Every structure is written in structure tokens, then in C-alpha cells.
Amino acid sequence: VGGAVAVFVGLFIRSIRRFFPPLITGTVVFTIGLSLYPTAINYMAGGTGSKDYGSWQNWLVALLTLTIVTVLNHFGKGIWKLASILIGIIGGYIIALFFGMVDFSPIQDASFFQIPSPIRFEPSACIAIGLLFAINSIQAIGDFSATTSGGMNRMPTDQELQGGIVGYGISNILFSFLGGLPTATYSQNVGIVATTKVINRCVLGGAALILLVAGLIPKFSSLLTTIPYCVLGGATVSVFASIAMTGMKLITSQKMSYRNTSIVGLAVALGMGISQASGSLASFPDWFVMIFAPLFCFLFFMDLLKEGLPKKLPVAVVDEDN
């Protein structure tokens, strides 16, 4: 049901897109980047709830991993620069081995092959999930805009946005029949694309095949779960920073008048403030909490439209010789 809602939104994205100029999509992407920072820091500290959370070993491994990624990003060339995050994870993993931080027990307990089994249908969840998918489909505009901006230095076309959101909905419909979890456009990957500039479809298809193998062979997927949280945190904190900077780049592509500054500032303040101030909406019903932030942001976006949007949104100019 959620996937069907996303397909519906995608089919009409040409009409909806005019309500989401770079100022708005940039605000969404910038807020996504900011919201991921606590996750990265918790990972660097060892993962929330772990026995050694905040230990010096975790921070040492995380900082060494971050150093490898940063050095390769700035000074590496060719494959060393493109694979900086992967090389950083491998290097951090080896360092973690010397500290005895890698637990191989999940591999021993996992089976060699497993076929996914369908999950049961719960009608009462359709409304909530459908609403969340509609919201995330709009968020996908920001994700796709940041991806094309970071990887290709331009904004996505209407056809690209429509294909991305419709594909996102169809994939979730297929996942549900295979017993899979609902998926999102996964904003973390926006930072990876912006960092590596890799947008080749064969590369992304190869990554999908690796995930498919991991889903069918639990031994392999269990090997991936042995990567310590501190290694993941050290490798991804720069990626999350790249997401925030991509959002800032989209925001500043438009003139930052007092009105535009107020819209961005208040939207970010409410979005981040409410999400991080746990319990601030505790007295409200669950359905209100779920739609409050998107509704509030929508009101600010309507304020932006009072003066009217330009008939033609700015697009990047591509040099044919380059």
C-alpha cells in the first residue's frame, strides 16, 4: 500500500515539483545531514547501548578510520580516491582486529542459504505507512536533487524525478511480497555520490547484486555485520557532512533575502528541534506527532509561494566541450 502511494506521487511529480524549488529541497537535504550527525557520533563511540560505549579504543579506531578516508579524499588519485570510504572501512576493520573488537560469532550461527518468507498483512498499518510513504516521496525530491547536484552539478529533470520515485514505489511493492522491510531513498548514499562522483548504473547495479547475495546467503551478510560500529562511524561522518554541505549549496543557489533566510532558519529549527527534543510532543496523539513536522514545513513553503514562483526554475548550464 505504501509503495502504491509512492507510485501515485511519482506519476504526478511534474505538477508537484513547482512547489519545491532549490531553496526547499536544499533545506530538506541540509536538515537530513544535520539529523545524521548524532548517529555518526554514536557509532564512533561504539554504538548506543554497547558495553564499551565511549571508550578510548572506539574513538581511536574511529578517528584512524576517518583519517584514512580524509587523506585519500584529498590526496588520493584514481581508484584510491574513488574507493576512499571502502578502503577506510577495510583499514579500520584491520585495526579493530588488533584490538579484539571484532566478534565472529554471528557468522557461526548463520545458515549458508535462506529463502525469504512473506510476512503477514496488517490492514491497520496501511494508513500510517501510506502517509509516511507520501512524505518520504516528497523527501525523495531533495535526495534526488542532492544526488544529481553532487554527482553531475545540475538539478534533476522531471523525467528523472518521476522515474526515481515511481521506481522507489514499485521496488517497495515487490519487497513486501518477499517479506522485506520498507525502504527509503537512503539519504546516506547522497553523501557517497557527492564524495566519489560515481553515478554509473553498472556500478549501482553491481551494488544491488551484492545486497541480493547478502540477502540469500546469511553467512555473507553476517560477515558484514561484524564490522564494528566505530569503524562505520569513522567512515561515514564525512559522508554525512557532505550531505549537509550539498544541502547548503542548494540553499545558497538562490538569493538569501531576509524572507528566504527566515523560511530556511525556521524550517530547520522546527524540524531539528522537535526531532531531537524527545518528549516535546508527548501529550499529543501519535498521528499528530507523525504528520506535525511535514505539515509545519508545508506551511512555511506556502509562505514562500505567496509572492509566486518564477515561471522557469533556474537550471545548470552544461559546457558541451566539457
N, C-alpha and C positions, 0 to 999 in steps of 0.2 A: 504493500500500500504506500509506504514511504517512497519507494522507487518510482511508482506511478505518479506521485505528486511532483517529484523532481523532473520527470519527463514532461509533464504538463507545463511546468515553469519554463523549461528549456525551449519548448515549442513556441512560447510567446515572449522569449527573451528580447527579440528585436523591439517590441513595444515597451518593455520594462526598462531596457538599458538606458534610455534617455534620462531616467531618474537617478542614474548612478554615474556622474562624471568622475574624472580622476580625483577630485577633492574627496569624494565619498569613498570610492574604492581604496584610495590611499589611507584614509582614516581607518577603514576596516583592517587592512593589511598591517598598518602600524600598531594597532591595538592587539592583533594576533601575535606579533613579535614580542610586544611587552608582556603579554599574558604567558608566554612560553619561558620567560626568564626564570621564574621561580622553579619550574620543572627542571631546567638545566642545572641550577644551583643545588637543588635537592639530589639530583643524580650525581653531581660532582662530590657531594658529601657522603655518598654511599647508598642513597635511596631511602626515602621516608619509611621509618619503621624498622630499619635494619639495626642489628646489634652494635655495629661499629659506625653508626651514623656520625659524621663529623670528625672522624679520626684523621690523624695526620697522614696515615698511609693512603686513605682515599683521596685526600686533597693532593698529595704528591703525585699519585698516578694520574689524576685528572689534569693537573697542571702540566705534567710532562706530555700527556696526550695532546693537550691544547697547544703546547709549544711546537710539537711536530706538525700539526695541521697549519698553524700560523706561518711557520718558517717555509713550508712547502708552498703555501698560497702566495707568499710574497716573493720568494726567491727561486722556487722550483720552475721548471720548464717542461713542456710536453706532458707525458703521462704522469710525471711526478706532481705537477700542479693539478692536473685534472683529477687524479686519484688521491689527493691530499687527505681527504676525510677517511677513505678506506685505509690508506697507509697509516694514518694516525691511530685508527682503531686497532690495526694489527700490532703496531708498536706498543700501544697502551696495554693490549692483551698480553703481550710477552712480558712486559714489566710487571703486570699483575700476577703472572705465573710465579715470578720470583718471590713475590710477597705472599704466596699461598692464598690468593684471593679468588681463585677460580674453582668452582665446585662442579665436578663432572658427574655427580650422582644422577642428575636428570637424564643424562644420556643412557645410563644403565637401566633406568626404569622405563624408558620409552620403547615402543614397539618399532619394528622395521617398516611396516606398511599399514596404512589405515585409510579406509574409505569414509568420506564424510557421511553423516547420517542426518536426515532432515529433522528440524525442530518443530515443535507443535505450534499451532496457530492460536494467538491470543487476541480476540476481537477488541477487547477493552484498550489495548495498546495502540490501536490504529490511529486514533485521533491525535494522541500526543506525538507519536512517531511521525505522522503525516505533517504536523505543524513544524516539527524540528527539521524535517527534510526540506520543507518550503523555505525556512530560514536559512538553512545551510546552502540551498541552491543560490540564494542571493549572495551569501558569503563567498560562494564559488566565483562570482564575478570578480571579487577582489583577489582571490587566489590566482585565477587565470590571468588577470591584468598584471599582477606582480610577476608571474612566471614569464609572460611574453616581454614585459618591460625589462626584467633582469636578464633573460636569455637572448632576446632579439632586439632590445632597445626600441620597442614600439608597443602600441596598445593592441589588444586582440580585435579581430574583426567580429562582426555579428555572427557570421557563419562558424567561426572558431568557438565562440562562447556557446552557441546553440549546440554544436556537436559535443562540446565538453560536458555540458550539463545534462543533455539527453543521454549521453554515454554513461555518465555517473548514475543516472536513474536506472537505466537498463541493467547495468552491472549489479546494482543492489537487488533488483528483482531476481536475477539469476543466482546471486549469493544466497538469498533467502531459501531457495529450493534446495541448495546444497548444505543448509544448516549453518551458513556463515553469519558473522556479526555484521551489523550495519556499518558502512564505511563512509568516510567524508573525503573531501578533496585533499586532505592531509597537508596542512599549511607548512609543516616542517620541510617538505620537499621543495617548497618555493625557494628557500634559502640555499638548498643544494644546487638547484638550477642556476640561481643568480651567482653562486660562487664558481661553479665549474663551466657554465655556459653550454653544457651538454644538453641538447634537445633532440638528438637523433632518435627516430622512432624505433629503429632496430635495437638501440641500447635500452630503451624503456621496455620494449617487448622482451628482451633478454632478462631484465629485472623481474618482469611478470612471471617468466618461466621459472626463475629461481624461487619465487614465492610459491608457485604451484607445486614444485618439487618439495619445498618445505612443508606444505600442507598435506601432501600424500605420504611423506616419509618422516615420521616423528623423530627418528634418530637425528636426522639432519637439522630439523627445526630446534631440537633440544640443544644441539651444539651451539646454535646462535644465541640461545638464552643463557649460555654460560658466560657471555661477555659481561663483566662487572658493570654496575651502574656508573661507577666513577669514570670508567673508560668512555661510556656513551655520553656522559655529561661533558667531559672534556672535549669530545669530538664535535658535539652539536651546539655548544654555547655560541660558537662563532656563526653557525648557521642561523640560529635564532636572531642574533644581532643583525645578520644580513637581511632577514625578513623585515625587521623594524626599519632599517635604513632604506629598503626598497619602498616601503610604505611612505616614509618621509619624502623620498624622491618624487613619488606620485603626487603627494600633497603640494609640494613646492613647485610643481609644474604649472600651477595656477597662481595668480596674483594673491598674495596673502594680505588681503584687506582686513580691516577690523572685524567685518562681518564674517568673513571666511575663517579668520582666526578663532572667533568665538564659537563657531559651529564645530570646528575640529577639537578645540580645547574642551568644550563641554561634553561632546560625544565621548571623547577618550576618558575624561574624568568620571563620567557616569558608568561607562562600560567597565573600566578597570576598577573603579572604587566599589561598585556593588558586587562585582565578582570576587573581589579579594576581602571585602568586609563580611566574613561569614556570619550569618545570623541577622544581618541587617533587615532582611525581609521575612524573618521567621514567623511573624504573625499573619502573613498573607497566605492565601491558599496556593497550592503547588502550581496550578495552571497559571496564576498571575505571575508567579516568580519566573516561570518558563518563558513567558512572552514579554515581560516587562522591559528588558533591555532592548530587544529589537524594536518594540513599539516606541520607546522613548527616542531611539536613534531615528526612527522614521519621522517623528515629529520635527526633529531638527532638520532632516533632509527636506521636509515640506517647507520649512522656513527658507531654505536655500532657493526653493523654486518660486518664491513669491515674486522675485524680480525677473523670473524667466530664464531658462537655459538658452544658450546660443543655438541657432538652428543647426549649425555644424560644430561638432565637438572637435577639438584640435587633434590632429594625428601626426605621427612621426614622419619625417621626410627621409626616404632612403636614397642614398647615393648609389646610382646604378654602377658606378665604377668600383664600388667598394662592397 
